[in-house]
Every structure is written in structure tokens, then in C-alpha cells.
Amino acid sequence: MPEPAPRRRPLPLLGQVGGGRSRRTCELRCGDACFHPAPNTSDNPYFGDVLSRSLSRRSALLAGAVGAGILGLAAPAAAGRADRGPGRPKPSPRPTFRSVLPNSDDRVTVPENYEQHVIVRWGDPVLPDAPEFDVHHQTAWAQSRQFGYNCDYVGLYQLDDNRGLLWVNHEYTNENLMFAGYGGGAAATEEQIRIAMAAHGGSLVEIERVGRSGRWRLVTEGPRSHNRRITTDTRMRLTGPAAGDALLRTAEDPAGTEVRGMLNNCSGGTTPWGTFLTGEENFNQYFGHAPGTAENARYGLAGGASGRQWERVDERFDLSKHPNEAHRFGYIVEIDPLDPGSVPAKRTMLGRFKHEGANVRLAEDGRVVAYMGDDERFDYLYKFVSRDRYREGSRRHNLTLLDTGTLYVARLIGNSPAGEIDGGGALPADGEFDGTGEWIPLTSDTESFVEGFGVAEVLVHTRLAADRAGATKMDRPEDVEPSPVTGKVYVALTNNSAREPGQADEPNPRGPNKYGHVLEISENGGDAAATAFTWSVPLVCGDPEDDSTYYAGFDKSKVMPISSPDNLTFDRDGNLWISTDGQPGTLGSNDGLHVMPVEGRFRGELRTFATVPVEAEACGPLISQDNKTVFLAPQHPGEDGTFESPTSRWPDGDLPRPSVVCIWHKGGADIGR
């Protein structure tokens, strides 16, 4: 059994916001979003309001769900041809490793019998002509060829059993750690700004397995023909129904079909045809002097100079001169790792908002379904269903699938009386937070379903269209991952310190919610293309000694603490892995990577697999196809320090450098054993 959680009461917020993030993180990652009113000012009702006005409608929905057989556990989803056949994995016994205990150590801590290795770090050469990293003599040219800064999503395309292409998002930069004597704002030099711009985007690097172990290393010799750096200046295509619309046209791109770069890429996913999907998240903070429109306010675009002041060196970031430029960011970007000369595509059909990422599953009939979260307090959960079907082996056809189909937003309704949801986290009388839901269509590629919005308007001003459609306000929906074993969909709801007790509803049962929770969705009939679903909350995070926490009914004396779930993944056996962002400010210990069975009698038995260095966030994570390796990306280690006075010296004992590590069992066992 895992070590019991230390006996301590939950810590107060201590000036932290957003569920425990450092103020530095809030400033640099999302432009202090949590220090401003939530941009969703719509009057979409909370569940309690819905119930008081419309008990009959809820009863009808529940009755319909019972009749359709969707209130119980969904049958394993037929997730598409790629998942069918006798080789389909089955759930296995829960993980058995001994949990890592909460700590504040400046290292990556792994369980007994495991080892870890840094594969690649900020500044390592990516392109063959890249110079070796010299922190005291950085240039924008060098950085555009070296591994970028904060590393979030990690994806792996395996070329064979021993070689692969590792994709890593570079979400944002901590200039206070990058540059000696950094003054910030107007004091930043033009070259420092350009270096930071080049450190955004993503890196694709070739890696190789070491022997027969679960250890991987960076390939540093040979042509490395697949290696690639994508930055804020990389040419990209705008595709889908909004491409070419007047909302996307600028002086630099009068056709509205091309854009330079991607911004604040957070999480992502892979497609069955072998491409990476990367999500632009807090893009608003890079633009200055935004006109005071309702559309800009809804996306957090403000007047005045931006904090990073990129508009000083690139005029397109000045919205007083180029008001449409911001409309060209906030999308899912598709990147083909097998063609280093390919132009990345911003898929407008998947909507424009603060994308955490996109994860794909195939519907029963072979259509592609992408699940997405909008990472903002009181924002929404989305999915896209393609018009056309996936064709195995037809790469050219499959690369068009994300441009036509239907975009949906979620509405969730609980099945307990409103009076039983008090905002304190107490379970309702039926012993579970659960209910039904529907996917509300916003637009297809040819027809808008939102009154007053055209197709392109829905796709560019997606948040406003979802407001009008009556979507359910959620507690920062971040990663959304379908299980490869059951087809159920899991949503990381990181936290929402702005939710008041009276605003709690059954899908968001605590107010304020500083620790976060995880939502589980079972699509009607197990089909990803369904427009109705049931849902439950298997994990309400925090200290197990806190009465407001819930671990799917498992004995809380045998689980570990967890706060601010951020990124999710699954191992081959269907266990849910959860990385966190915010534990130092809420639980007083480093962020980490946890694993929890979601099926069987050990459902809810959460263990801690790894913790990350001081002030770092646990990103990635990714489990290799053979279940032998965990890839983890600690970003912004020592974020509250400075170049001259670092608070972390990970990974090499000198300056903090965001990096990607691999973790494996010394004896060659599967991860989790």
C-alpha cells in the first residue's frame, strides 16, 4: 500500500492565487489572469438555478437517460478500428510501487527501484548548425536553433522500437531566470525580447533508446533530419471555415490565410495518423493596446502596453494598429513530425479560446472526435466531431479531417437537489457527484447554430458563442483525455478560487475550489460521437484529512495528497496519471506526478510516482507505448528566483533549466510496478 499522507491540515492560501500558483507564474504564463475579474460575465445559470426553475426538465432528462441505458457504467467504447481486435488491452491490477512522499527537494524524486535521466534541457542544440548553449552570450538566432524554454506537452512518435521523435511545447519564458541583470518591461533590451520570442513555440528532436532499458537519450550525431524548431516567427497556415474571413485579415496577410508563429502552447495530443496537436493557451498577454471591445474583453485582451512589450520590436502585437492580429491566435495547431518542411496548420474548425490541448478518439463509425478544455475560470468544455471518416493508411485524406465537422460545447446537469450541494464538498445523499450532460452544437463547417453568429464568428469568437448557447461554467478545464481501455473521458479541472459557495453546483461542487477535481464522462452508448453523456467526479483533490476531499470512495488513510490537477495521461493498462501545478501554495510540497486506477475495486487509490524540483510544475506527462518509460517535463524550476540569486539549481547544479526527463524501472519492469 502507499504511504499514508502526512497528518497535517490543509494550508491557507498565503497570498497565492489560482489554487496555489506562484505570483511569478501568474504574471508570466497568463498575464495575471487570476488577479483580474474572470472574463466570463455571461449569465449562464449554475445548476442550482437550473434546478429551482426547471425540475421537470431535469426529470425528463434523467428519465430519458435511464431509458437509453446511460446512467450506469458505460460499456467499453469501440473507439475506432485502430483500437479493435484481440490485442486490445485489458485493465490490470493497480500500481504497486511505494509512493514518493511529499517533499521540497530540488530534484526529480522517483520511487525506490526507479532511475531518471535528463534527455534535453533549455539551450541544448536542436538543429545541426546550432551553437552550444552559452547563457552569458545568448542571441535570438542561436535560440531559434536550440531547445526552447518552458517545456509543457510532450509527445512521442516512435519510428521503431529504439528510435523516436520527441515533440515538446515551449509555453512561455521566465526572463528573470534567463538573463543577468534583467530589468523587465521597458528596461528589457530588444535582443532579450527577441530571444524570448525565439524560446517560445516547440522543438522536435530525435531520441534513441539506451540498450533494452526504458532510458532514452538525445541523438547528437548524424543528420538528425527530422529535428525542428518552431518559434513565434514560423510560417503557418490558417485552415478551415474561418480561414480567409475578414476577421482574420491583416495588412501583412490581406488574404487571411497565413500567420507567423504560435503563442503560449500548453498541452496537446496525437492523432491516429501520426501528427501532433498543440494548443495555444494564454495568447492574450502578448498583445498591447487592445481596443475596448466586448470581444477583446471576453478574451482578456486589455488596453495599454503588454507586460512583455513585444509590440516594441514587432508591430503586429500592437492591436491599436493591427486589431485582427489577436484573432489569429488561440487555435489548435497540427504539426507533421515526418515532414520537416511541412507548414503547421492552425485548425480554425476547432474554435478559438485558451486551448489547453486536444486529444483525439475515433467514433464508432470512424469519425474523428477531439476533446478540448478552455483553461480559464468559469469557462467551458468542448468537443469536435469530424464530418468525414478516418481512413487507415490514407495520410493525405486524414490531414483534412480537422477542417470539416461540428464543434460542440458541454452542458452538465447534476442529479441531486441543489440544497445538497453546499459548496463545502460534502457528498450528496446518493453518495456521489454525478449527473447527465449534453453536447450543444455551436457550428458546422457550413452552418452556425448560434443565433446572431455566422460560422466564422463562432470559430473566432467561440467563447461568446458558447456563452449564448448556455454552456456550463467549469473550474478551469485543462487537459481532457479519453481512456484507451474504456473510452471514458477524463477532465482535469485545476481550480477556481473565484467560485463562491453559492456558485457551487454538482459538476463543480466546491466554492472556492483551490485544490481542483477530476471529471469522468461516459458518452451515450460508449460512442464518442454521441450528443448525450453521463458524468461523475471520481476525485476531489486536496489533503486526504480534509473532509471536502473524495477519492472515488477509496479509504483516504491509504492515499496521497494532490492539488491542482493539470495534465493527464494513461498507461497501457488504463490507469490515470495526473500531473499537478499548484501544490506548493496549497499543500506546502512540490508538484508531482500521481497515478490512480479508475476501474475495479482499487478505483481511487492514488499514489505519488514522482515529484519535481523547487518551484517547478510537473508537465508532460507521457507513458511510452511499451509501458517501460515515463516522460516528464519539469518547467520553470526556481521560478521565484533571479539569474543572480536562483532558488533552484536543477538539473545540473548551476542555473535552473526547464528540461524533459525519462523515468524507468531498474529491473526492466513495467511502469508502476
Backbone hydrogen bonds, N-H to C=O, Kabsch-Sander energy under -0.5 kcal/mol:
donor,donor_aa,acceptor,acceptor_aa,energy
5,A,559,V,-0.9
8,R,6,P,-1.4
11,L,586,T,-1.2
16,Q,13,L,-2.5
17,V,21,R,-1.0
20,G,17,V,-1.3
21,R,17,V,-1.6
26,C,22,S,-2.1
27,E,23,R,-2.1
28,L,24,R,-2.4
29,R,25,T,-3.0
30,C,25,T,-0.7
30,C,26,C,-0.9
31,G,27,E,-0.6
32,D,26,C,-3.8
35,F,32,D,-1.5
36,H,33,A,-1.4
41,T,39,P,-1.2
49,D,46,Y,-0.8
50,V,46,Y,-2.0
51,L,47,F,-3.0
52,S,48,G,-2.1
53,R,49,D,-1.4
54,S,50,V,-2.1
58,R,54,S,-1.8
59,S,55,L,-2.6
60,A,56,S,-2.1
61,L,57,R,-2.3
62,L,58,R,-2.8
63,A,59,S,-2.7
64,G,60,A,-2.4
65,A,61,L,-2.3
66,V,62,L,-2.5
67,G,63,A,-2.4
68,A,64,G,-1.9
69,G,65,A,-0.6
69,G,66,V,-1.2
70,I,65,A,-2.5
77,A,486,T,-2.7
79,A,77,A,-1.6
83,D,80,G,-2.2
84,R,81,R,-1.2
88,R,85,G,-1.7
92,S,573,D,-0.6
96,T,672,G,-2.4
97,F,672,G,-1.4
99,S,97,F,-0.5
100,V,608,T,-2.6
107,R,105,D,-1.4
109,T,107,R,-0.7
109,T,611,T,-2.0
114,Y,111,P,-1.6
115,E,664,W,-2.6
117,H,662,C,-2.1
119,I,117,H,-0.6
119,I,660,V,-2.7
120,V,660,V,-1.2
122,W,658,P,-2.1
123,G,147,F,-2.6
124,D,121,R,-2.3
126,V,145,R,-2.4
127,L,145,R,-2.0
130,A,127,L,-2.2
137,H,134,D,-1.7
143,Q,139,T,-2.4
144,S,140,A,-1.9
145,R,142,A,-1.9
146,Q,142,A,-0.7
146,Q,143,Q,-0.7
147,F,124,D,-3.1
149,Y,199,A,-1.8
150,N,172,Y,-1.0
152,D,150,N,-0.6
152,D,169,N,-1.9
153,Y,266,C,-2.0
155,G,167,W,-2.5
157,Y,165,L,-2.5
158,Q,156,L,-0.6
159,L,157,Y,-0.6
159,L,163,R,-1.4
160,D,163,R,-1.7
164,G,207,I,-2.3
165,L,157,Y,-3.0
166,L,164,G,-0.6
166,L,205,V,-3.2
167,W,155,G,-3.1
167,W,165,L,-0.6
168,V,203,S,-2.3
169,N,153,Y,-2.0
170,H,201,G,-3.0
171,E,150,N,-1.4
171,E,169,N,-0.6
175,E,173,T,-0.7
177,L,174,N,-1.9
178,M,174,N,-1.1
179,F,175,E,-1.9
182,Y,179,F,-1.1
187,A,184,G,-2.2
188,A,185,G,-1.5
193,I,189,T,-2.1
194,R,190,E,-2.3
195,I,191,E,-2.5
196,A,192,Q,-2.3
197,M,193,I,-2.3
198,A,194,R,-2.1
199,A,195,I,-1.4
200,H,196,A,-0.5
200,H,197,M,-1.0
201,G,170,H,-1.4
202,G,200,H,-0.6
202,G,230,I,-2.5
203,S,168,V,-2.3
204,L,228,R,-2.8
205,V,166,L,-2.4
207,I,164,G,-2.8
208,E,217,R,-2.5
209,R,162,N,-2.5
210,V,215,R,-2.8
211,G,209,R,-0.8
213,S,210,V,-1.7
217,R,208,E,-2.5
219,V,206,E,-2.5
220,T,218,L,-0.6
227,N,224,R,-1.4
228,R,204,L,-2.3
230,I,202,G,-2.6
232,T,197,M,-1.0
234,T,231,T,-1.1
236,M,259,V,-2.3
237,R,344,P,-2.9
238,L,257,T,-2.5
239,T,237,R,-0.6
239,T,346,K,-2.5
243,A,240,G,-1.3
244,G,256,G,-2.8
245,D,242,A,-2.3
248,L,245,D,-2.0
249,R,246,A,-1.1
250,T,253,D,-1.8
256,G,253,D,-1.5
259,V,236,M,-2.1
261,G,234,T,-3.8
261,G,259,V,-0.6
265,N,170,H,-0.6
266,C,279,G,-2.4
267,S,356,E,-2.7
269,G,277,L,-2.2
271,T,275,T,-1.9
274,G,271,T,-1.9
276,F,335,I,-2.7
277,L,269,G,-3.4
278,T,276,F,-0.5
278,T,333,V,-2.6
279,G,267,S,-2.4
280,E,331,Y,-2.2
281,E,264,N,-2.2
281,E,279,G,-0.5
283,F,281,E,-2.5
285,Q,282,N,-0.9
286,Y,283,F,-1.5
287,F,284,N,-1.5
288,G,317,F,-2.7
289,H,304,G,-3.7
290,A,302,A,-2.0
293,T,291,P,-2.1
297,A,293,T,-2.2
298,R,294,A,-2.1
299,Y,295,E,-0.9
299,Y,296,N,-0.6
300,G,297,A,-1.4
301,L,296,N,-2.7
302,A,300,G,-0.6
308,R,285,Q,-0.6
312,R,309,Q,-1.5
313,V,310,W,-1.7
314,D,310,W,-1.8
317,F,314,D,-1.9
318,D,315,E,-2.2
319,L,288,G,-2.6
319,L,317,F,-0.8
321,K,318,D,-1.4
322,H,318,D,-2.0
325,E,322,H,-1.8
327,H,324,N,-1.1
328,R,325,E,-1.6
329,F,326,A,-1.5
332,I,347,R,-0.6
333,V,278,T,-3.0
333,V,331,Y,-0.5
334,E,345,A,-3.1
335,I,276,F,-2.7
339,D,336,D,-0.9
342,S,339,D,-2.2
345,A,334,E,-2.1
346,K,237,R,-3.6
347,R,332,I,-2.7
347,R,345,A,-0.8
348,T,239,T,-1.7
348,T,346,K,-1.2
350,L,347,R,-1.6
351,G,348,T,-2.1
353,F,330,G,-1.8
353,F,351,G,-0.5
355,H,280,E,-1.7
355,H,353,F,-2.0
356,E,373,G,-1.8
359,N,371,Y,-1.7
360,V,270,T,-0.8
361,R,369,V,-2.6
362,L,79,A,-1.2
363,A,367,R,-3.2
366,G,363,A,-1.9
368,V,388,D,-0.7
369,V,361,R,-2.7
370,A,384,F,-2.3
371,Y,359,N,-2.6
372,M,382,Y,-2.5
374,D,380,Y,-2.0
375,D,354,K,-2.4
375,D,373,G,-0.7
376,E,374,D,-2.0
378,F,474,M,-1.6
379,D,376,E,-1.8
379,D,474,M,-0.6
382,Y,372,M,-2.9
383,K,408,Y,-1.6
384,F,370,A,-2.4
385,V,406,T,-2.5
386,S,368,V,-3.0
387,R,404,T,-2.0
390,Y,366,G,-3.2
392,E,390,Y,-0.6
394,S,391,R,-2.1
395,R,393,G,-1.0
398,N,394,S,-2.5
399,L,395,R,-2.0
400,T,397,H,-2.0
401,L,398,N,-1.4
403,D,400,T,-1.6
404,T,401,L,-0.7
406,T,385,V,-2.6
407,L,443,T,-2.8
408,Y,383,K,-3.3
409,V,440,I,-2.0
410,A,381,L,-2.6
411,R,438,E,-2.4
413,I,436,T,-3.1
415,N,434,D,-1.9
420,E,417,P,-2.0
421,I,418,A,-1.8
422,D,420,E,-0.8
423,G,509,P,-0.5
425,G,509,P,-1.0
431,G,428,P,-2.2
434,D,432,E,-0.8
435,G,535,W,-2.1
436,T,413,I,-2.1
437,G,533,F,-2.4
438,E,411,R,-2.3
439,W,531,T,-2.3
440,I,409,V,-3.2
440,I,438,E,-0.7
442,L,407,L,-3.2
443,T,407,L,-1.2
444,S,447,E,-2.9
445,D,405,G,-1.0
449,F,442,L,-2.8
450,V,442,L,-0.5
451,E,449,F,-0.6
453,F,450,V,-2.0
458,V,454,G,-2.3
459,L,455,V,-1.9
460,V,456,A,-1.9
461,H,457,E,-2.9
463,R,352,R,-0.6
465,A,461,H,-1.9
466,A,462,T,-2.6
467,D,463,R,-2.2
468,R,464,L,-2.0
469,A,465,A,-1.7
470,G,466,A,-0.8
470,G,467,D,-1.1
471,A,466,A,-1.7
472,T,410,A,-2.2
474,M,379,D,-2.4
476,R,376,E,-0.9
476,R,474,M,-1.5
478,E,476,R,-0.6
478,E,492,A,-3.3
479,D,566,D,-1.6
481,E,490,Y,-2.7
483,S,488,K,-3.3
487,G,483,S,-1.3
489,V,521,I,-2.7
490,Y,481,E,-2.7
491,V,519,L,-2.5
492,A,479,D,-2.7
493,L,491,V,-0.7
493,L,517,H,-2.6
494,T,476,R,-1.8
494,T,492,A,-0.8
495,N,475,D,-0.7
496,N,513,N,-3.7
499,R,496,N,-1.2
500,E,498,A,-0.5
503,Q,500,E,-2.2
504,A,501,P,-1.3
505,D,508,N,-1.7
508,N,505,D,-0.8
511,G,423,G,-2.5
513,N,496,N,-2.4
514,K,512,P,-0.7
517,H,493,L,-2.5
518,V,539,L,-2.6
519,L,491,V,-2.3
520,E,536,S,-3.1
521,I,489,V,-3.3
522,S,534,T,-2.8
523,E,521,I,-0.6
524,N,532,A,-2.6
526,G,523,E,-2.7
527,D,524,N,-1.4
528,A,526,G,-0.6
530,A,527,D,-2.1
533,F,437,G,-2.0
534,T,522,S,-2.3
535,W,435,G,-2.3
536,S,520,E,-2.1
537,V,433,F,-1.8
539,L,518,V,-1.0
540,V,550,Y,-3.0
541,C,516,G,-1.8
541,C,539,L,-0.6
542,G,562,I,-2.0
546,D,543,D,-2.4
549,T,546,D,-1.9
550,Y,540,V,-1.9
552,A,538,P,-1.0
554,F,551,Y,-2.4
558,K,555,D,-1.7
559,V,556,K,-0.8
560,M,606,L,-1.3
562,I,542,G,-1.4
564,S,515,Y,-3.2
566,D,579,S,-3.0
567,N,579,S,-0.7
569,T,577,W,-1.7
571,D,575,N,-1.5
574,G,571,D,-1.7
576,L,596,M,-2.2
577,W,569,T,-3.1
578,I,594,H,-2.9
579,S,567,N,-2.8
580,T,592,G,-1.7
581,D,564,S,-2.0
585,G,20,G,-0.7
585,G,582,G,-0.5
586,T,582,G,-0.8
586,T,583,Q,-0.8
587,L,583,Q,-3.1
588,G,583,Q,-1.3
589,S,583,Q,-0.7
590,N,103,N,-3.2
591,D,616,A,-0.6
593,L,610,A,-2.8
594,H,578,I,-3.0
595,V,607,R,-2.3
596,M,576,L,-2.8
603,R,600,G,-1.6
604,G,597,P,-2.2
605,E,602,F,-2.3
606,L,604,G,-1.6
607,R,595,V,-2.4
609,F,593,L,-2.6
609,F,607,R,-0.6
610,A,593,L,-1.7
611,T,109,T,-1.7
612,V,591,D,-2.5
616,A,613,P,-2.0
617,E,635,Q,-2.1
618,A,580,T,-1.7
619,C,617,E,-0.8
619,C,633,A,-0.9
622,L,631,F,-2.0
624,S,629,T,-2.5
627,N,624,S,-2.0
630,V,663,I,-2.3
631,F,622,L,-3.3
631,F,629,T,-0.5
632,L,661,V,-2.5
633,A,619,C,-2.2
635,Q,617,E,-1.9
635,Q,633,A,-0.5
638,G,614,V,-2.8
639,E,636,H,-1.1
641,G,638,G,-2.0
642,T,645,S,-1.2
643,F,176,N,-1.7
653,G,649,R,-2.6
654,D,649,R,-0.5
657,R,650,W,-1.7
659,S,634,P,-1.5
660,V,120,V,-2.5
661,V,632,L,-3.3
662,C,117,H,-2.4
663,I,630,V,-2.2
664,W,115,E,-2.2
665,H,669,A,-0.5
666,K,113,N,-3.0
668,G,665,H,-1.7
671,I,627,N,-3.3
673,R,670,D,-1.7
